[in-house]
Amino acid sequence: MDVTPIPLGSWPTPLEPAPRLAAALGLDELWIKRDDLTGLGGGGNKVRKLQYTCAEAVRAGATRLVTTGAAQSNHARLTAAAAARLGLHCTLVLRGEPPASVRGNLILDELAGASVVWAGAEPLDEIAAAQDGYVIPFGGTSPFSARGYVDCARELLTQLPDLATVVVALGSGGTMAGLVAELGPHRVYGVDTGALPDPRATVASLLDGMGVKVDPAELQIDETHVGAGYAALTDPVRSAMVLAARTEGLFLDPTYTGRALAGLRATPPDGKVVFLHSGGLPGLFGHPALG
């Protein structure tokens, strides 16, 4: 598909050394790719994908963006911010019922002017399709939008050409797929967050849609940190969050980056390691286990 991405962020994002955290984890060398500093709407990895999906939407003549997610969805928050930046309306179809109090990402959704439709237990995709607007898929992920993380991988190869491993949280799969498309499966380690029933098959399917053939068995995916589910906070994740904050002043969230660091801590690789900080700080303030 020949669509030029719409600039929405600040590129390249910084790559910062983390020597104290590296020592605590027993790593030779650790770098933090600061995709929490992408600029738009509080930052985060979804901005790279939205540059592609919003370009599709504008080309199609859309006046409203529609997307889905959990109540504290970072993707929903950034879709609302992107819509505001582009002068579009936005509808967010969120799982569950309206909460008793508005916290975290929900505050920012409202500030950006998004309309929220609460789906209860109904299928999110069906309710999204019934809205009047251009529907962006769950997590903003598609083979096309995953190109945003091909872009990120190329930035990394410029910043640290001899990197050994990139560690990333695996949510809807697009971030990992884009990195694997450029770096290969041997240099990308994904830590499952519990967002998908079969993360290995999803990432392989996204890669196939990008024209990259990878055996699902080749993908490095750690599925041991999901715990009781997507919204759960496990002790290893809490411990990893505390460690990052107290060694580097680096704040992680319980759903994505906290799990990714817990996975890195449990299985530390050799060589120069990059931890992809995908953002999510507003969700920290809305997480039920931390309220």
N, C-alpha and C positions, 0 to 999 in steps of 0.2 A: 504494500500500500504506500503510495507516494504522497505523504502528508508531512509537511515540515512542522516540528513541534513548536508550540507557542512558549516563549520564554516566560517562566513564572518564578524562577528562583535565582539564587546567587551561586555562580559556578566559577571554578571548581570549589567544592567544600573542602575545608582544611583537613589535613592528615597530621595528627599530633602524636608525639611519643608519650607513652605511659609507663615510665620506668618503675615507679613504686608498685603499680598494679602488676606489672610483669614479674617483679621479684616475688610478690605475694602468691602469684599463680605458678611460679617455677618455670616461666617462659624465658627463652633466649632474648626475645625482643618483641614488644607489643606496641602497636600503633592503633589509634582510634580514628576512624573515618567519620567525620562529624556531619553526617547527613541529618542530624537534628538541627543543623544550622543552615537549612536550605532557604530560609528567609520568609516565605509566604506563610501567613496564618499560624505562626508558632513553630513552623518547621517540621521536618520529618520526611521519611522516604517516599511518601505518596506524591510529593510534589513532582518528582521526576516522571512518574507515570502519568500524572494529570497533564503534563505538558503535551503528551501525545493524545490522550483521550479528549482533552478540551479542543485540540486542533481538529480532531474528527468532528466534534460537536459543532464548532463554529462553521466548518466547511459545509455541514449538513443544514445550516441555517437555524440551529437551535436557539431558543430564547430562554429555556429552563433546563437545568441539569437535575437529574434524579439519580440517587444512589441509595444503597442499603448498608446496614451494619448493625452492630451491637450498640447499646446506649452510649458507651464511651468510645465509639469508633473514631480513631484518628483520621481514617480516610474520609469519613463523613464531614468532620471538622474542616479538613483541607479542601474538600469539594465545595463546601460553603464559601470558604475564603477565595478559591479560584473563581467561583461564579461572581462574587462581589468584584474581584479584580477585573473581570471581563464584562461587567455590566449585564450579567445574566441573573435570572431568578434561580432558586434552588429549593428542591424538596428532598428531605431525608426520610427514608422509610426505615425505622429502627425497631429492633426486636423487643418484644415485651410490652409492658404497660408504662404509662407516665410515672416517674418516680415521685416520692413524697417531696423531695427537695431537688433543685437543679444544681448540679455540681460539675466540676471538671470540664470535659469537652462540650457538654450540653450548654454551658454558659456561653462558650465561644460560638457554638452553632447559632445561638439566638442573637449574639452581637453581630454576626455576619449577615443576619437577615434571613436565614433559612427557615422554611416551613417544615415542621416535623409531623410525620404521620406515624403513630404507634401501631405496630402490626399485631400485638398480642402474640398468639401462637400460630398465626397464619403464615403461609410461605411468603418470605420477603419478596422474592422475584415476581410472584403473581401480583402483589400489591403495587410494586414498583412499575410493572408493565401497564397497570391501570391508570397511572398518573399521566398527566399531559406534559411530556418533556423528553429530553434525550437521556436514555438510561445508561449509566456507567455501571459496569458489573461490580459485584462484591469485591471490596479491596482495591477497586480500580484496575483489576488484573485481567490482562488478555495477552496473547502473543505479541500484539502490536505495542501495548503500553509497556511491556517488559523490556522494550528497547531502551527505556530510561535507565535500566541497570546495566545494559551494554555500555551506555555512555559513562556510567559510574566506574565500571571495570576499566575502561580506557583511561579515565582520570587516574585511577590507582596505579596503573602500569607506568604512567608518566611520573607520578609522585614517588613510587617505590617499585622500581622495575623487577627486583628480585624477591618480591613477596612470595611467601610459601603457602599461606592459608588465609582465606577470608572467612570469618565466622559471622553468621547472620541469623536473626530470628526468621522462622518460616511460618508465615501466616497464610495469606491467600496464594502464595507461591511465586508471584511475579518477580520479586526482588531476587530470590535465589536463582530463578530461571535465567534472568538477564545476566547475572554474574557468571553462571555456568556457561552460557552461550559464548562468552568472551574468554573466560579463564580456564574452562574445562572442569569436569567434575572432581578432579583430584585436588583442586586448589580452593574449593568452596565447601564449607561445613555448615549445614543448616540445622538449627535446633527447633524442633516442632513445637508450636504453641497450642495445638489442639483445635485449630480453626477448621481443619479439613478432615474428612473421614479417611482419605488415603493420600497423604501429602506426596509420597513418592510418585504415584501415578499422575497426580496433578502437575507436578513440576516436569515430569517427562513429557506429558501431553502439551504443556506450554512450549517446551523446547521444540517439539515436533512441529508445532504451529509456526515456530520461528525458522524452520528449515534446518534445525540442529538435531541429529539423531543421537540419542544417548540411551543406553540400556538403563532402565530404572534401578537395577541392582548396583550400578556404578555410582549412583548419587550417595553422597555422604550425608545422612540424615539421622540425627539423634532424636529418638521418640520417647526418651525416658524422663522428660521434665514437664510433661503435661499435667501430672498429678490428677486431681479430681475433675479437671476440665479447664476450658479456656479462661474462665474468670477466676480460677482458683489461685491462691498464693501458697506455694510450698515453702518449707523451711530452707532448702538449698537456694531457692530464688531470693528469698528475703536476705539470707546471708550474703549472697552475691551482690545484691543491691547495697548493703551496708559496706561491703568491702570496696566497691567502686567509689562510693561517696567518701570514704575515710582515707583512701590512698591517693585519689586523684581529684576529689571534688566533683566527681562525675555522677550525675543523677540518672538512674535507670528506672524504667516502669516495670510493674509486676507481670504484665502479660507478654511482652515481646523482649525487650532488651535485657531484662532481669533473667529471663529464661535462657537467652543466648549466652550470657556470661556464666550462668550455672553450668551450661553444657560445656563451655570452654574450660571451666575450672575442673570439671570431672574428667575431661579428656584433653589435656594440653598437648598440642602438636609441637614439633620442632620447627626451627627456622624463624623467619620474620612473619609474625602473625598480625593480621589486621582485624580489629573488631569493628563491625559496621554499626555505628550508633544510629538507629533508624528513627529516633525521636520518641514521642509518646508522653512527654512530661505532663500535659494537661490531664491525661488519663490517670496519672498517679493520684491526682487530687479527687478523682471520682471513684476510685476502686473501693468496692464494698469492704474489703479486708483492712483498709487503711483509713477509713473514714472516722 
